Amino acid sequence: MKSSKCSAMTLRAYRITPTGRRVEISRRTVSLQPGAIEISSIWPPCACPRCRPAAEQLPESA
């Protein structure tokens, strides 16, 4: 592994054959220089129908 001051992430896609053999079909490495964006562990709440509270899912009745 090479040493560098930037973060890198490699994404790989595989196809599995009927015999269980793994065949790589693509690979992409993304690098990010320090200070390019602020990375935080704080995420907004999920807005999907499964995660929203029940009160927000139902239409308001007049």
Secondary structure, DSSP 8 states (H G I E B T S, - for coil): ----SSEEEEEEEEEE-TTS-EEEEEEEEEEE-TTSS---S------STTTS-HHHHS----
